[in-house]
Amino acid sequence: MNKNIFITGFPGFITSKLIPELLKQRDDAKAYLLVQSKFINQAQKQIQKLENQFDHLRSKLVIVEGDLTYPGIIYDGYSELNSISEIFNLAAVYDLRVSKNLAYEINVKGTENLIEFAKKLPALEKFHHISTCYVAGWHRGEFTEDDFDKGQSFKNYYEESKFLSEKIIRENKDKIPFIIYRPSIVIGDSKTGETNKFDGPYPVIFLIKKLPRVSLMTQIGTGANPVNLIPVDYVVKGIASLSTLNSIYETYHLCDPEPLSQMQLIDLFGKILNKKLIPIKVNYTFARKLMKNNFISNLTGLYPELIDYFDHDLFFKCKKTTNLLRQFDIQPPKLPDYIDIIIRYAIDHQREISPKGLW
């Protein structure tokens, strides 16, 4: 019997980028793609696009209609699912402003439902869960791949719900052979700039673009703490490669081992956009309060929940992950080497792409 894989989060951007990498390493495998009813047409078009781009995907992608929030996950029985040896769980709502109810319904309850589904698969060998480095919440200082519950509080319901989904998986360790992957802030492809969502640093890029040639620029707090950005191509290649290792119950940080600080990042954006930016230090609390004003938020493209990430002394460590990825000749690219590609793509596609993606 072939060893097949089951993937959630399709036709999302990261999932669509990951599928070709996974099936490149699994010659005879099919990928069963869990798709919500409202995304079926979009999923069919995305499959066609992927099959046209990658010959090895032809006749390998199978839509399974269902929903993580549905107790049984899938709407109809699929006998082929007995051949599933791996689950890749990428489905989640990725939004710093998400409501508590929606975050819990998808990120927490959805994980519970998927675990119950996984328990019924006789051939399951690995449960790959894509989490986030920001389960660290308001923790300060270093946060390693082996860290999890440090008694931290959280900036928003997105962080909290992702923490709880990890907690549920860890509590089912005796039944679920899990591996957890934690990206930091995922941005576009380092080779093409491609993305499907303008969140994270993109509002800042668009704001700087609108400024005069010489302009004041807000420095929130010290300006010295890291903003950890990582391109999507490193994330998907990292997940695909690490997933082939003969190990379970591991956690991997897919992040920048040498992230730029807030002000280094702003300075880099300014240089690429040909702006001379003069930093003006602003208190974090004042900046957050200011962005609660709808007029100012709409004018700048920034919002209160984003401000929380500008000056947080949180340092993600990823030595275990980067050491393992060296055997696959994969290294995290340095942001200054590709940020011009990211910015150029963002400016060229600013009016075409939502800040929220599928959600």
Residue, then its C-alpha position, 0 to 999 in steps of 0.5 A: m500500500n502506498k504511503n499517502i499524505f493528508i493536508t489541511g489549509f488548501p488552497g492557501f498560499i503556504t500549503s500550495k507552495l509546500i505540496p510540490e516540495l512534499l511530493k517531490q520527496r514522496d514519488d508514489a504518494k498522493a496528497y489528499l487535500l481538505v477543502q471547505s465547500k466555499f473554496i472548492n472552485q478555487a481549489q480546483k483552479q489551484i490544482q490545475k495551476l500546480e499540475n501545469q507547473f509541476d509534472h510530478l503533481r499530475s493525478k496526485l492531488v485529490i480534493v476531500e471536501g470537509d472542514l476542521t470545525y466539523p467534528g468528523i473533519i470530512y463530509d463523506g467517507y474515503s476508504e483511501l484514507n486508510s493509506i494516510s501515513e502523514i498529516f500536515n496541518l496548515a489550516a489556521v486563521y492567521d490574523l492578529r485582529v482575529s476575534k476570540n470565537l473565530a480563533y478558538e473555533i478554527n485554531v483550537k477546536g479544529t486541532e482537537n477535531l483533526i487529532e480525533f480524525a488522526k487517531k482513526l488512521p491505522a497507518l499514521e506515522k507522523f502528524h506535522h503541525i505548523s504552529t508559530c514562534y509567537v506561541a512565545g507570547w509576551h515572554r522576554g529574552e530567549f525562546t528556544e525550540d525546546d521552550f513552550d509553556k513559560g507562563q507567558s501571556f499573549k498579545n492577541y487571540y491568534e497567539e493564544s489560540k496557536f499556543l493552545s493548539e500546540k498544548i492539545i497536541r502535546e497532551n496527546k503525545d501517547k496517541i499522536p506522533f507529532i512534529i511541530y514547526r514554528p515559523s516567525i513572520v512569514i513574508g514573500d518568496s525570496k526569489t520572486g517576492e510572491t505572496n498572497k497576503f500583505d500583513g506583517p511588515y508590508p503596511v510599513i513598506f507602503l507607509i514609507k513609500k507614501l512619505p516625502r523624500v525626506s521625512l520623519m519616521t516613528q521609532i517605537g520604543t528603543g528601536a533596538n529589538p528584533v523583528n524576525l522575518i523569514p521568506v516563504d520559500y525557506v519555510v516550505k523547503g525547511i518543513a519538507s526536508l525536516s519532515t523526512l527525518n526519522s524522528i518525532y516529538e521534535t519542534y523546529h524554529l523556522c526563523d532568521p537566526e540574525p534578525l534586524s532590529q526595528m530601526q535597522l529594518i526601517d532604515l533598510f526599507g528607506k534606502i530601497l525606497n529612496k527615502k531619507l528617514i529621520p527617526i522620532k522616538v515615540n512611547y509604545t503605549f502612546a503609539r498603540k493608543l494613537m492607532k486605535n483612532n480609525f482615521i490615523s489607522n486608515l491613513t497609516g495602514l497600521y493598527p494597534e495589534l501590529i504595534d505590539y511587535f515593534d519593540h519586544d525583547l524576544f529572541f528566537k533561537c533556531k540552532k537545532t533547526t539550522n544545523l539539521l537543514r545544513q545536510f539538505d544544503i538549506q540556509p536561511p537567506k539574509l534579509p538585506d540580500y532579498i528585501d528589494i525583491i520583496i518590496r518590488y513585488a509588494i509595490d507592483h501588486q499593492r492593489e491586487i492582494s488583500p492584507k488578510g489572505l483567504w480569511 
